[in-house]
Amino acid sequence: MTVRRALTCLVAAVVAATAALLGGVSPASAASGKRVVIYYQTQYTNGTYVSPLGLTDHATGATDLLIGAFHLNSDGSVHLNDDPPGDPKFSQMWTDVAAMQAKGVHAIGMVGGAAAGSFQRLDTAFSTYYPLLKNVVSTYHLNGLDLDVEESMSLGGIEHLIDQLHTDFGAGFIVTLAPVATALSGGGNLSGFSYDQLYRDRASSIAWFNAQFYCGWGSLSSTSGYDAIIAHGVVPADKVVAGTLTNPANCGSGYVDPTTLNSTLSSLTAKYPTFGGVAGWEYFNSLPGGTSAPWQWAASVSSAMNGGSTGPTDLALNKSATGSTPCNSSETPDKAVNGSVSGGNSDKFCSLSSPAQLTVDLGASHALTGLEIDHASAGGESASWNTRAYTVQVSTDGTTWTTVAQATANTAGVTTHTLSGTSGRYVRLNVTTPTQTTDPATRIYELKVFG
């Protein structure tokens, strides 16, 4: 694994430098619904097993464990790093992963990385190599795959792979990609295809991007690299997870100390209400805890994104929600307060009622500071289905209501409203014009209430 990390740094640095010379590179949780993504590639260090259970045992707020790296070999075998994933050395790991899944952490297989070959084989001999990958997902009950394409692959090839994964495992199967950060801001990348075009073609099929702000492709010492991605205007903030190093030994270039990192994450959370979260490469030696307590990194970044003095708290998250008759049994009101917009087209509240209503019980009365409503395009659907007109009302008792926000000609995928001097326990969204067209369906991916 040490060789692989060194190779990753070397390849990234060389390509980044080349791209810069060609003018192709721009300079460079859990709580509140932000993702805390942990890359878990070093399962053994000095012969000792590294369990990821610390992430859940210590309630760190980790949301996703990316297990890597899977490789599809030319001889038809599959390896997890240097050994088959069914090797007895991994038995305890799979038991631990299942325990984490039972506590709500997604187990996602990382495919590829710096060791070339897997994606070239999928690109040119799909029918031979895809069944190997499909079998890994089924055998180890993975919730998704992280496609780390660090070799040339065609746009058609990656789109074919994404489509087939959703065909086989459903719309809720998590598909992420791990491009270098500049790939999302119009600069150079390691994959060969255009990430702009990929996102335009498959936005609803991609849960998020784990953008690499390290190894020559930027850092999280400030918000500037992330800002460049959002300013580029293609991939929205809720689908950009900021990837960083957890220890300078894991590459060196781009490492940011915990204090600076947490300051940047706090700023990103405040600047972008839908900020996608943070990913750490990698788990076993994460600072500040190091090898004895690597879980502390996840707890630290979760805290930095968790309300209070470091950002807003979504009071509606996972609270009781009721509403108009849903379009179907999978698009119920609770989907609008589950903290996710990336679970596919059914990860929303949908209703054909006119007008449609969605009500959230915050559990107690709170001083409210703001609202965020994520409409159709926030979840990857057509912008023509974004809510056109609505009002938001607040009540302390569920009987007497006060209108605190409204829109009459909205076209945006995400709308926000600042509240001042407002308190309430119940928040109700009334949709009077559901879309930009004659389509009658109200589509709300998230209703967030801050306080």
Summary of the structure (lengths in Angstrom):
residues: 451
radius of gyration: 21.8
end to end distance: 44.8
largest distance: 69.2
contacts: 1629
relative contact order: 0.12
helix: 33%
strand: 28%
